[in-house]
Amino acid sequence: MLSVFNQGFNSSPRHRIVEYLLIGIVGSLIGCLLMATLFYFSFQGNLPPFFGSKEDAAPLVLDNGSFLEKNINGKASWLASEDEPYYMAVVKAAEKVMPSVVGITNYGIYRDFRGQTYLRERATGSGVIIDKSGLIITNNHVIENFHEITVTLDNGEEVPADLVGHDSFTDLAVLKIDAKNINLKASGFADSNNLKVGEPAIAIGNPLGLNFQQTVTVGVISATERQINIQGQNFNFIQTDAAINAGNSGGPLVNIRGEIIGINTAKISLAGVEGMGFAIPSNTVREIAKDLIEHGRVIRPWLGVYTRTVNPTLAQINGLPVDYGVFIEEVINNSPAQRGGLQAGDVIIEMAGKKVKDSASLLDIIYSYQVNDKVQIKVVRGSQELTVNVTLGSLPEDWS
């Protein structure tokens, strides 16, 4: 073959045509023999070593109409058996959680034109049983301004509920029903810090009232730490595209193992916007529920000042030497701030070694500590920078 190519430039045109035809015929014969060999080994199930094992060559197999991902041993890597369709994972998760999902009805007192009062449904939502003793988690806005609360169990039975505690900051509430003669099923929590974007998310609740009780919608985790500012405080939410509608509030968002990863609380309702729902992460839910069950409210650290975020305009008007931080408008009497020596007119620029850019960042730093923790606060007072030591107190109950 080499001699043919080496002589090509010295051959006559007629000879070159004959040589090219011979090369083409020989190459075709070799290619056909090679392909036939490969097909033979493939059908026999014994590929040559350099092509890998049989399992490596076919990582996906068609089984009962469904594709099941296989590992190196040829076994399904995330399903119970190869014969089980992939969607059964969602079915099993929903079946596991649904008995613990309840309907919440908030009844308020209304007065008619004749001055007579009567009970009327104020709001409906969802909840999830977290303890067989009858403890239920839901959203605070579902039970807000209630006169009576009724819980509808998965079998349709309606039972009265008492409020154990609520927290408007995180929009969570804990209810309690009498479980003496009821066989309740409770759902457990997963660690929301381990969530991954793209993993399945299942929302269960009662959209549009109890007529659609225990509706299941499926999506994915769109984001794990979507930060939203509420009442001056930044909160992290799980974002999901699983459909969350009015009435889903307070219901669980669960993973593929049927564990609670969040409590559904809100969605963005704007024209052209779809699939943007939010859930309170399970780790936050557990922390808040613990305080609500033990104290009836959340015990939060407290500084005791009324503030405004400093910006260039505010700095110019008040003659401040800095254009960032938090301006103290008022120090509350007998508060930790007053006892620590903070004064109206001070600008907080640093707390516990962290820069304070605005009121929201100040709250974030405060809430990262516990009641009775001691912190150093750096302030600008006039033309001086001062450092004061403050022992954080407990947020008054009527402020919770």
N, C-alpha and C positions, 0 to 999 in steps of 0.2 A: 504494500500500500504506500509506503514512504517513497519508493522508487517511482511510482506513478505520479505522485505530486511533485517530486523533484524534477521529473522530466517534462512536466506540463508545459513549461514555457518554451521548450525546444521542439515540441511536437508540432505537426501540421494541424490545421483546423479540423480535418477529418478525423485524425487520430484522437484529438482531444474530445470530440463528441462521443466516440466509442468508449473512451476511458471514463468519462462522467457517467455514462449509462451503466457501465459495469459497477462503479462505486455505489450508485443509487440502489441497484438491485441487491448487492451484497449487504448494504446497510439496512435495507428493509427486511431482508431475511433474518438478520441478527436481532433487530427490534421485535419482530414477531415471535421469535423463539423466546426472548426474555419475557415478554408479556404473557405468553402461554405458561411459562414456568411459574410466574407470580400468581396467576389465576388458579393454577392447580393447587399450590400450597395454601392459598386463601380458602378455597373450598374444602380443603382437607382439615383446616383449622390449625395448620402448623406453618406459620410464617418463619422465614429464615431469621436467625438471631438478630441481625442488624435492623430488622423491621419491628422489633419488640414482641411482647407476649400477645396472646389472643385478647386478653383483657385490655391491654394498653391500646390496641388497635381499634377497640369498639367501646369507648367510654360511655356511650349512650345507647340504650336498647329500647325498642318499642315493646311495651308490656301492657296488654289490655287497653290499648288506645292512649297510653300516657308515657311520657318520657321520664325515666327514673335515672338520676345521676348515680353512677357506680364508682366505687373506689377500686384500688388495685386488686382486691380479692374478688371483684365481681359482685359484691353485695351492696345493697342500697345504703348510702351513707347517712341519710337522715330520716328514713321511713322505717316503720316496724318490719315490713317485709316487702319483697319485690312485687308481690301481687297486689299491694295496696296503692291505689292511685294517689298522686301527690296532694290533691286537694283534701284528702282525709285528715291531714294535719290541721287544717283550718276547722274542719267539722268537729274534730275531737276537742280542740281548744274551746270552741263555742259551746259544745255540750258540757264541758267541764265547768264553765263559768256561769252559764245562763241560770241555773237554779239559785245563784246568789244575787242576781240582778233584780232589783225591785223598782216599782213605780212610786213616786212621791207626789202627793197632792197637798197643796197649801190652801187652806180655807181661811178667808178673812171675813170680818164683820162689815156688812154694808147696811146703809139706811135708805129706805125708799122715800118717795115723795110724801107719804103719810107720816113719816117719822118712825116707822117700824123698822127694827133691825133684824137681820137674818144672815145666816152663813152662806157664802158663795165661793166657789172655786176661784182662787186668786192666781195660782200657777201650778203647772205640773212639770215634773222632771223625772230624773232617774237617780238611782243609788245602788250601792253594792254592799252586801253583808260582809264584814271583815272579821266577825267573831260570832261563834254559835250562841253566845249569850244574848245576841240581839243587837249588837252594835253595827251601825250602818254609816257609811261615808256618803256625802252628797255635796253639792255646791251650796254656798251660803245664799246666793241669789235665788235659789229655788225655794228656800224656806223663809226668806226675808219678810218681815212684817206679818207673820202668821198669827192666827188665833188657834187653829187646830191643824195638826198634821196627820195624814193617813198614809200608811204604807201598803201597797198592793204587792203581795208575794207572787212568785212565779206560777202558783196554782190558782191565782185569781182571788185568794182570800185577802180581805181588807182588815188591817189592824191599826189601832191608834199608836202614835209614836210620841215620845218626849224628846225635847232638845237637850242634849248633853252639853254642847258648847258650840260656838261658831266663831269664825274669824273672817272679818270683811276684807282684810288685807290680802289674804291668799284665796279668798272665795271658797272656803271649806267649812263644812259643818258635820257634826257627829250626832246621830239620832240613836234612840234606844227603844226597842219594842219588847214586850213581854214574851219571852221564848219558852216559858214553862211547858206548854203543851204543843209546841211546834218543833218539828224536826228541821232545823235550819241548816243550810249548807253555806259555808263561808269560803271566800277566795283569798289566796295569799298574794304577797307582793314579790315582785322581782326587783333587782337592783337597777335603777334607772341610769346609773353611771355607766353601765355596760352596754347600753343601747347603741346600735349601729345604724347609720343612715342607709336606707334601702331594705332593712329587714321588715318582714310582714307585721302589720298592725291591725288589730280587730277591735272595732268599736261596737259596744252592745248597749242598747238603751231603748227609750220609748219616745221616738220622734212624733210630734203632733198629738201627744196624749196617749192614753192607755189603749186606744183602738189599735195602735201599732206596737203593742208591748213586746219587748225583747227583740227588736229589730237588730240584725247583724249586718254590718258593713265592713268591707275589707279594703285595706290599702297598704301603704308602707310608711315607715318613718321618714319624713321629708327633711327634718332637722332635729337635732337633739337638744340644742341650747338656744332657742329663739328668744332673745331678750326683749321684753316689753315693759315700758314704764307705766306703773299704776300708782296714782296718788303720791308721786315723787319718789317711789321706790322701784328699782329694777327687779323684775322677776324673770326667771328662766322657764320656758314652756317647751314641751315636745310639740313639734309641728307634724301633722299627718294629712294625707289626702284621703283617708277613710272618711266617708260622708258623716258629718256631724250636723244634725238639724235641731231645730227648736224642740226641746223635750229630751234630747240626749244629754243635756247638762247634768252632771253628777254621776253619770254612768261610767263604767270602766273602759279603758283602752288596754287591751291585753296582748301578750306576745303569742307566739306559735305554741308555747307550752301551757297556755291557759293561765298565766300569771299576770297580775295587775302591773302595768308599767306606767299608768297615769290615770287621772280622773278628767274626763272630757269637760271642758268648761266654756269654750267659745269658738266661733268661726268668723271669718271675714265675709260679710255680706255686702258686696259691692258688685255693680254691673260689670260683667266680664271677668269676674274673679271666681274661680272654682277650686275646690280641693285644698282649701287652706283652713284646717281646723287645728285647735290647740288643746293640749291636755297638761294638767299639773303633774310634774314628774312624781313617781311613786315614792322616791326618797323624801321629797318635800311633804307629801301626804302623810307618810308615817310619822315624821317629826312633828307636824302640826297636830295630827290626831292624838299623839301621845299626850301633848299638853292639854288638849281639849278634854280628853278622858280623865286626866288627873286633876286638872284645875278648873275646867269649864271655860278656859280662855287660854290664849297663848301668852306666855311670860316672855316679854321682850325687853332688852336693855334700853335705857332711856337716858338722854342727855339733858333735855329740858330747856330748849331754846326755840324761838321762832326765827326763821332765817330767810334770806333771799340770796339767789345765786349772783355773784359779782360778774359784771360784764363791763366793757369799756365805758358805756354810757353811765352806769351806776357809779363807777369809779370816779368819773369826771365830776358828776353832780355832788358827790360826797367828799371829794378831794382825797380819795384813797390812793395810797402809794402802789397798790397792786390792782391788776385788772382780772383777777381770777380768785377763786375761793368762795367762801360763804360769809355773807354779812349778817351779823347777829342783830336783829331788830329789837328783840326782847328776851330777857332771861327770866324764866318762871321762878317765882318765890319758892324757896326751900327745895329747889331742884338740885341734881348733881352738878349742873353747870354753875349755879350760884355758889354752892359749897366749895367748888373747885377754884372760884375766882374769876370766871368769865364775866364779861360786861357787855352791855348793849353798845354797839359801835365797833366791837372787835371783828376782825376778819379772820376766820379759821382757814389756814392755808395748808395745814398738815395735821394728821391724826395717826398716832401709833406708827410713825415713820412713813406713812403713805400720803401722797399729795392729794389734797382735796380740791377738785376742780369745780364742783357744783354741789347743790343740795342733795342730789341723787347719790353722788359718790360718797358724801358724808354719811347718809343713811346706810349705804352698803357696808361701810367700814364699821359703823356702830353695831349693825345686826350680825357682823361676823364675830362679835364678842358675847360674853355672858353677863348676866346681872352680877354686880359686885366686882367685875374685872376693873383693874386700874389701867388707865391709858394716858399717854402724854399728848397734849394738844398744843400745836404751835399757832400763835395768832399774831396779827399785826395790829398794834394799838397805837394810833397816832403815827409817829415815825419810827416806832420801836417794834422789834420782834421779841415776843415773850413766849415762854413755855410754861404751861400750867399742867398740874396733875389732877385728873378727875376720876372718881370712882363711879362707874355707871350704876344707875338705879334701875328700878322696875317700872315699866310703862304703867301709869295708873289704869285701873280697871275700866273706868268710864271713858277712857280714850281708846280702848281696844276695839 
